[in-house]
Amino acid sequence: MLTYTVRRIFSLIPVLIGMTLVVFAIIHAIPGNPAQVILGQRATKEAVRELTEQLGLNKPWIIQYFEYIKALLHGDLGISLRTRGPINEEIWPYLMATLELTIVAMLIAIIIGVNAGIISAWFNNSWFDYVAMVLALIGVSLPIFWLGLMEQWAFSIQLGWLPTTGREDVRDPVSAITNLYLLDTLMQGRIDQFWTVLQHLILPSLALATIPMAIIARMTRATMLEVMKSDFIRTARAKGLRMFWVVYKHSFKNAIIPVLTVIGLQTGLLLGGAILTETIFGWPGIGRYLYDAITYRDYPVIQSGILIIASLFVLINLIVDLLYVFIDPRIKYTK
């Protein structure tokens, strides 16, 4: 197990290097000079040329790339071309905001999706099964931006239950420690702030959880139906075990591997695909940060943001891969 883990970690290095090379080449192939964007259309050619040289954008791409990789090896993500601030410090709050939103959304998706799939398989071809699968199909089909707007209209404007946008009450800002506001408020004993932050999280996390919830429900149902046809399940039922334990303990334990794979993939996708949700709900996440960077041709921010998201995606899938052997002892990793 240890040998396999080490080998898998080292195998990720060329993947990340190849990803940075491809992203670097594609981004620099986009027409437009960042110096011109920063200075504006009325800037003189001399000013644009001077800023281009100052930022090192006049160097060949390959030299810029190796300078970027060298900085990464020293833990330096570079300097933002737009704000002239260190990316390490700027990107952290945005990354934590997206991570908090993703974690809450995936918890909702896993709890509801897994149980809906299990119950649908348990009562196959029942009214619950049909309703759950129709709702899952609708959940996959609904555009997130439309669902987000409908949530705001219903729960914020019409009912006034939840806030429309933002991450906190601007009149009582959270004192950031980890920039995970739910955790920060608990660490400071601010239960009132915790409830306020949680209220701000509900609508965007529900909107973001819709698609993975539907996918997890459908995958859980499909794998559960296959497992429940197995001989050992019929044997367990013949022994007189309660159906609840047959379904949740025996069946689900043997059906969890494909479900776990889907959960890992969906978590990675949410980290990089939350920009629509963040835009609609005014959530200060990494999606909005990268969108602004793309608008201003801020190459170092774009490269660093994509690298971080890709690294997290790879890390999540590595964790899922390593969890397989703990969930199912029959899985053995060989050289």
C-alpha positions as CSV (number, residue, x, y, z in Angstrom):
1,M,0.0,0.0,0.0
2,L,2.8,2.4,0.9
3,T,4.7,1.6,-2.2
4,Y,1.6,2.2,-4.4
5,T,0.9,5.5,-2.6
6,V,4.4,6.8,-3.2
7,R,4.3,5.7,-6.8
8,R,1.0,7.4,-7.4
9,I,2.2,10.6,-5.8
10,F,5.3,10.7,-8.0
11,S,3.2,9.9,-11.1
12,L,1.3,13.1,-10.6
13,I,4.4,15.3,-11.1
14,P,4.6,15.0,-14.9
15,V,0.8,15.4,-15.1
16,L,1.0,18.8,-13.3
17,I,4.1,19.9,-15.3
18,G,2.3,19.0,-18.6
19,M,-0.8,20.8,-17.5
20,T,1.2,24.0,-16.7
21,L,2.9,23.8,-20.1
22,V,-0.3,23.4,-22.0
23,V,-2.1,26.2,-20.1
24,F,0.8,28.5,-20.4
25,A,1.0,28.0,-24.2
26,I,-2.8,28.5,-24.7
27,I,-3.0,31.6,-22.5
28,H,-0.1,33.3,-24.2
29,A,-1.6,32.5,-27.6
30,I,-4.6,34.7,-26.8
31,P,-4.4,38.0,-28.7
32,G,-3.9,41.1,-26.7
33,N,-1.1,42.7,-24.7
34,P,-1.7,42.7,-20.9
35,A,0.3,46.0,-20.6
36,Q,-2.1,47.6,-23.0
37,V,-5.1,46.3,-21.0
38,I,-3.6,47.6,-17.7
39,L,-2.8,51.1,-19.0
40,G,-5.9,51.5,-21.1
41,Q,-6.6,52.3,-24.7
42,R,-5.3,55.8,-24.4
43,A,-1.8,54.8,-23.3
44,T,1.1,55.8,-25.4
45,K,3.2,53.3,-27.2
46,E,6.2,54.2,-25.1
47,A,4.3,53.6,-21.9
48,V,3.1,50.3,-23.1
49,R,6.5,49.2,-24.2
50,E,8.1,50.3,-20.9
51,L,5.5,48.3,-18.9
52,T,5.9,45.3,-21.2
53,E,9.6,45.3,-20.5
54,Q,9.1,45.8,-16.8
55,L,6.7,42.8,-16.6
56,G,9.0,40.7,-18.6
57,L,6.4,40.1,-21.3
58,N,8.9,40.9,-24.1
59,K,10.8,37.7,-23.3
60,P,10.3,34.5,-25.3
61,W,7.5,32.3,-24.0
62,I,9.8,29.5,-23.1
63,I,11.9,31.8,-20.9
64,Q,8.8,33.1,-19.2
65,Y,7.6,29.6,-18.6
66,F,10.9,28.4,-17.0
67,E,11.0,31.5,-14.8
68,Y,7.4,30.7,-13.7
69,I,8.3,27.1,-12.9
70,K,11.4,28.2,-11.0
71,A,9.3,30.6,-8.9
72,L,6.8,27.8,-8.2
73,L,9.5,25.5,-6.8
74,H,10.3,28.3,-4.3
75,G,6.6,28.5,-3.3
76,D,6.1,31.8,-5.2
77,L,3.0,32.1,-7.4
78,G,4.2,35.4,-8.7
79,I,2.8,39.0,-8.8
80,S,-0.6,40.0,-10.2
81,L,-0.2,42.2,-13.3
82,R,-3.4,44.0,-12.4
83,T,-3.0,44.7,-8.7
84,R,0.8,44.3,-8.4
85,G,0.2,42.3,-5.2
86,P,1.6,38.8,-4.4
87,I,-0.8,36.1,-5.7
88,N,0.0,33.9,-2.7
89,E,-1.8,36.4,-0.4
90,E,-4.5,37.5,-2.8
91,I,-5.8,34.0,-3.8
92,W,-6.0,32.4,-0.4
93,P,-9.3,34.1,0.8
94,Y,-11.0,33.4,-2.6
95,L,-9.8,29.8,-2.6
96,M,-11.1,29.2,1.0
97,A,-14.5,30.8,0.1
98,T,-14.9,28.4,-2.9
99,L,-13.7,25.4,-0.8
100,E,-16.3,26.2,1.9
101,L,-19.0,26.5,-0.6
102,T,-18.0,23.3,-2.3
103,I,-17.8,21.3,1.0
104,V,-21.3,22.4,2.1
105,A,-22.7,21.7,-1.4
106,M,-21.1,18.2,-1.6
107,L,-22.4,17.4,1.9
108,I,-25.9,18.2,0.8
109,A,-25.5,16.3,-2.4
110,I,-24.0,13.2,-0.7
111,I,-26.6,13.0,2.1
112,I,-29.6,13.5,-0.1
113,G,-28.3,11.8,-3.2
114,V,-27.0,8.7,-1.6
115,N,-30.1,8.1,0.5
116,A,-32.4,8.9,-2.4
117,G,-30.6,6.3,-4.5
118,I,-30.6,3.7,-1.8
119,I,-34.4,4.1,-1.1
120,S,-35.2,4.1,-4.8
121,A,-33.3,0.8,-5.2
122,W,-34.9,-0.6,-2.0
123,F,-38.4,0.3,-3.3
124,N,-37.7,-0.3,-6.9
125,N,-40.5,0.7,-9.3
126,S,-42.5,2.3,-6.5
127,W,-43.9,5.8,-6.5
128,F,-40.8,7.0,-4.6
129,D,-38.5,5.5,-7.1
130,Y,-40.3,7.2,-10.0
131,V,-40.5,10.6,-8.3
132,A,-36.9,10.5,-7.1
133,M,-35.5,9.6,-10.6
134,V,-37.7,12.2,-12.3
135,L,-36.4,14.9,-9.9
136,A,-32.9,13.6,-10.5
137,L,-33.3,14.0,-14.2
138,I,-34.7,17.5,-13.7
139,G,-31.8,18.3,-11.4
140,V,-29.3,17.4,-14.1
141,S,-31.1,19.3,-16.7
142,L,-31.8,22.6,-14.9
143,P,-29.3,25.4,-15.6
144,I,-27.6,26.5,-12.4
145,F,-28.0,30.2,-13.2
146,W,-31.8,29.9,-13.7
147,L,-32.1,27.8,-10.5
148,G,-30.0,30.4,-8.6
149,L,-32.2,33.3,-9.8
150,M,-35.4,31.3,-8.8
151,E,-34.0,30.7,-5.3
152,Q,-33.3,34.4,-4.9
153,W,-36.7,35.3,-6.1
154,A,-38.5,32.8,-3.9
155,F,-36.6,32.7,-0.6
156,S,-35.1,36.2,-0.6
157,I,-37.5,38.5,-2.4
158,Q,-40.8,36.8,-1.8
159,L,-40.4,35.2,1.5
160,G,-37.5,37.2,2.9
161,W,-36.0,34.1,4.7
162,L,-32.5,34.2,3.4
163,P,-30.0,36.8,2.2
164,T,-29.7,37.3,-1.6
165,T,-25.9,37.7,-2.1
166,G,-22.6,37.9,-0.2
167,R,-20.9,35.7,2.3
168,E,-21.4,37.7,5.5
169,D,-23.2,40.6,7.1
170,V,-21.2,43.6,6.0
171,R,-22.2,45.4,9.1
172,D,-20.6,42.7,11.3
173,P,-17.7,41.3,9.3
174,V,-16.1,38.0,10.3
175,S,-12.5,38.2,11.7
176,A,-10.8,35.8,9.4
177,I,-8.5,33.1,10.8
178,T,-8.6,30.3,8.2
179,N,-11.0,32.2,5.9
180,L,-13.4,29.3,6.3
181,Y,-16.0,31.5,7.9
182,L,-18.1,28.7,9.5
183,L,-15.0,27.4,11.2
184,D,-13.7,30.9,12.1
185,T,-16.9,31.9,13.8
186,L,-17.0,28.8,15.9
187,M,-13.4,29.2,16.9
188,Q,-14.2,32.7,18.1
189,G,-17.4,31.6,19.9
190,R,-19.6,33.8,17.7
191,I,-22.7,31.7,17.3
192,D,-24.6,34.7,16.0
193,Q,-22.1,35.2,13.2
194,F,-22.1,31.4,12.5
195,W,-25.8,31.5,11.9
196,T,-25.5,34.5,9.6
197,V,-22.7,32.9,7.6
198,L,-24.8,29.7,7.4
199,Q,-27.8,31.6,6.1
200,H,-25.6,33.1,3.3
201,L,-24.4,29.6,2.4
202,I,-27.8,27.9,2.0
203,L,-28.9,29.2,-1.3
204,P,-25.7,29.1,-3.3
205,S,-24.8,25.6,-1.9
206,L,-28.3,24.3,-2.8
207,A,-27.9,25.6,-6.3
208,L,-24.4,24.2,-6.6
209,A,-25.4,20.8,-5.1
210,T,-28.3,20.1,-7.6
211,I,-26.3,18.5,-10.4
212,P,-24.0,16.3,-8.3
213,M,-26.9,15.3,-6.1
214,A,-28.8,14.1,-9.1
215,I,-25.8,12.2,-10.5
216,I,-25.0,10.6,-7.2
217,A,-28.6,9.5,-6.7
218,R,-28.8,7.9,-10.1
219,M,-25.4,6.2,-9.7
220,T,-26.3,4.9,-6.2
221,R,-29.6,3.5,-7.4
222,A,-28.0,1.7,-10.4
223,T,-25.2,0.1,-8.4
224,M,-27.5,-0.8,-5.5
225,L,-29.9,-2.6,-7.9
226,E,-27.0,-4.7,-9.3
227,V,-25.7,-5.6,-5.8
228,M,-29.2,-6.5,-4.5
229,K,-29.5,-9.2,-7.1
230,S,-26.4,-10.9,-5.7
231,D,-26.5,-14.3,-4.0
232,F,-25.1,-13.1,-0.7
233,I,-28.0,-10.6,-0.4
234,R,-30.6,-13.3,-1.0
235,T,-28.8,-15.4,1.6
236,A,-28.8,-12.5,4.1
237,R,-32.6,-12.0,3.5
238,A,-33.2,-15.8,3.8
239,K,-31.5,-15.7,7.3
240,G,-34.1,-13.3,8.4
241,L,-32.0,-10.1,8.7
242,R,-34.0,-6.9,8.9
243,M,-34.3,-5.3,5.4
244,F,-32.8,-2.1,6.8
245,W,-29.5,-3.8,7.6
246,V,-29.5,-5.8,4.4
247,V,-29.8,-2.6,2.4
248,Y,-27.6,-0.2,4.3
249,K,-24.9,-2.6,5.7
250,H,-24.5,-5.3,3.2
251,S,-25.8,-3.9,-0.1
252,F,-24.5,-0.3,0.2
253,K,-21.1,-1.5,1.5
254,N,-20.6,-3.4,-1.7
255,A,-22.0,-0.7,-4.0
256,I,-20.0,2.2,-2.6
257,I,-17.0,2.0,-4.9
258,P,-18.6,3.5,-8.1
259,V,-20.5,6.0,-5.9
260,L,-17.3,7.1,-4.2
261,T,-15.7,7.6,-7.7
262,V,-18.5,9.9,-8.8
263,I,-18.3,11.8,-5.5
264,G,-14.6,12.5,-6.1
265,L,-15.1,13.6,-9.7
266,Q,-18.0,15.9,-8.8
267,T,-16.1,17.5,-5.9
268,G,-13.2,18.3,-8.3
269,L,-15.6,19.7,-10.9
270,L,-17.4,21.9,-8.4
271,L,-14.1,23.5,-7.3
272,G,-13.4,24.7,-10.8
273,G,-17.0,25.1,-12.1
274,A,-18.6,27.3,-9.4
275,I,-18.2,30.6,-11.3
276,L,-21.8,30.8,-12.3
277,T,-23.0,30.2,-8.8
278,E,-20.5,32.7,-7.4
279,T,-21.5,35.3,-9.9
280,I,-25.2,35.0,-9.3
281,F,-24.9,35.1,-5.5
282,G,-22.0,37.6,-5.3
283,W,-19.8,34.9,-3.7
284,P,-16.1,36.0,-3.5
285,G,-14.7,32.7,-4.7
286,I,-11.8,31.7,-6.9
287,G,-14.1,31.6,-9.9
288,R,-14.8,35.3,-9.7
289,Y,-11.1,35.9,-9.1
290,L,-10.1,34.0,-12.2
291,Y,-12.8,35.7,-14.2
292,D,-11.4,39.1,-13.4
293,A,-7.9,37.9,-14.2
294,I,-9.0,36.7,-17.6
295,T,-10.7,40.0,-18.3
296,Y,-7.5,41.9,-17.6
297,R,-5.2,39.3,-19.2
298,D,-3.5,38.7,-15.8
299,Y,-1.5,35.7,-16.9
300,P,0.2,34.9,-13.6
301,V,-3.1,34.8,-11.8
302,I,-4.7,32.7,-14.5
303,Q,-1.9,30.2,-14.5
304,S,-1.7,30.0,-10.7
305,G,-5.4,29.6,-10.3
306,I,-5.7,26.8,-12.8
307,L,-2.6,25.1,-11.3
308,I,-4.2,25.2,-7.8
309,I,-7.6,23.9,-9.0
310,A,-5.9,21.2,-11.0
311,S,-3.8,20.2,-8.1
312,L,-6.8,20.0,-5.8
313,F,-8.7,17.9,-8.5
314,V,-5.7,15.5,-8.7
315,L,-5.4,15.3,-4.9
316,I,-9.1,14.5,-4.5
317,N,-8.9,11.7,-7.0
318,L,-5.8,10.4,-5.4
319,I,-7.5,10.3,-2.0
320,V,-10.5,8.5,-3.6
321,D,-8.2,6.0,-5.2
322,L,-6.5,5.2,-1.9
323,L,-9.8,4.9,-0.1
324,Y,-10.8,2.0,-2.3
325,V,-8.5,-0.5,-0.5
326,F,-9.8,0.5,2.9
327,I,-13.4,0.2,1.8
328,D,-13.0,-3.1,-0.1
329,P,-10.2,-5.3,1.3
330,R,-10.5,-7.5,-1.8
331,I,-8.8,-4.8,-3.8
332,K,-5.0,-5.4,-4.0
333,Y,-2.6,-3.0,-5.6
334,T,0.3,-4.6,-7.4
335,K,3.3,-3.3,-9.1
